[in-house]
Amino acid sequence: MDFKEWTDEEVDSLREKLREWRLQRDAPTWGNRFLNWTGFMGVFALLTGLTDGFFGGLSMPSLLLVVLGALACFSWYRGDKQYKKNVGFLDELDQEYARRDRKSRKRIPK
């Protein structure tokens, strides 16, 4: 993304919003733990459904476990992917902020 066209106020505003989001997302809260447990339980349900379908034959409960497990794994994957994308964007924004800060400082000759 090209930040050169953005004003300093826009960069500062977006940077602060993303920093608040990251602090909130990294905080040890039940919601953040729930996202990780969703992924773990999704994998467990998926593997249980596949194992049950393999050894006991395909049935409606095993198919339901496979589908629900796949959906839980996919939602966890999308959430984690979005988190990594936002953190990478925040890093780019911090680099642009540092570049503008260095550019705006005037060096005084000795």
C-alpha positions in Angstrom: 0.0 0.0 0.0 1.3 3.4 -0.9 1.2 5.7 2.1 2.9 8.6 0.3 -0.4 10.1 -0.7 -1.8 10.0 2.8 -1.7 12.9 5.2 0.1 12.7 8.5 -3.2 12.9 10.3 -4.6 9.9 8.4 -1.5 7.8 9.1 -1.6 8.8 12.8 -5.3 8.0 13.1 -5.0 4.6 11.5 -1.9 3.7 13.4 -3.5 4.5 16.7 -6.6 2.5 15.9 -4.6 -0.5 14.8 -2.4 -0.3 17.9 -5.6 -0.3 20.1 -6.9 -3.2 18.2 -3.7 -5.1 18.6 -3.5 -4.5 22.4 -7.1 -5.6 22.7 -6.5 -8.7 20.6 -3.3 -9.7 22.5 -4.9 -9.2 25.9 -5.6 -12.4 27.9 -9.4 -12.3 27.7 -11.9 -15.1 27.3 -12.8 -14.1 23.8 -9.2 -14.5 22.6 -8.9 -17.8 24.3 -12.2 -18.9 22.9 -10.9 -18.3 19.3 -8.0 -20.7 20.0 -10.3 -23.3 21.6 -12.6 -23.0 18.6 -9.7 -24.1 16.4 -8.7 -27.0 18.7 -12.3 -28.3 19.1 -12.8 -28.0 15.3 -9.8 -30.2 14.7 -11.0 -32.6 17.3 -14.5 -32.8 15.8 -13.2 -33.2 12.3 -10.8 -36.0 13.2 -13.5 -37.7 15.4 -16.0 -37.6 12.5 -13.5 -38.9 10.0 -12.4 -41.7 12.4 -16.0 -42.6 13.2 -16.9 -42.6 9.5 -13.9 -44.8 8.6 -14.4 -47.4 11.3 -18.2 -47.3 11.8 -19.3 -46.4 8.3 -20.7 -43.0 7.2 -23.6 -41.9 9.2 -25.4 -38.6 9.7 -23.7 -37.8 13.1 -20.2 -38.5 11.7 -20.9 -36.3 8.7 -22.2 -33.6 10.9 -19.0 -33.7 13.0 -16.9 -33.4 9.9 -18.9 -30.5 8.6 -19.0 -28.6 11.9 -15.3 -29.3 12.5 -14.4 -28.1 9.1 -16.4 -24.9 9.6 -14.8 -24.3 13.0 -11.3 -24.9 11.6 -12.0 -22.6 8.7 -13.3 -19.8 10.9 -10.2 -20.1 13.1 -7.9 -20.1 10.1 -9.6 -16.9 8.7 -9.4 -15.1 12.0 -5.7 -16.0 12.4 -5.0 -15.0 8.8 -6.7 -11.6 9.3 -4.7 -11.1 12.5 -1.4 -11.7 10.7 -2.5 -9.4 7.9 -3.4 -6.6 10.3 -0.1 -7.0 12.2 1.9 -6.9 8.9 -0.1 -3.8 7.9 0.7 -2.2 11.3 4.4 -2.9 10.8 4.3 -1.2 7.4 2.5 1.7 8.9 5.1 2.0 11.7 7.9 2.0 9.0 6.1 4.9 7.2 5.6 6.7 10.4 9.3 6.4 11.2 10.2 7.5 7.7 8.1 10.6 8.0 9.4 11.4 11.4 13.0 11.2 10.2 12.1 13.3 7.1 10.4 16.0 9.2 13.3 16.5 11.6 15.6 19.2 10.6 19.3 18.8 11.1 21.0 21.8 12.6 24.6 22.2 11.3 27.2 22.6 14.0 
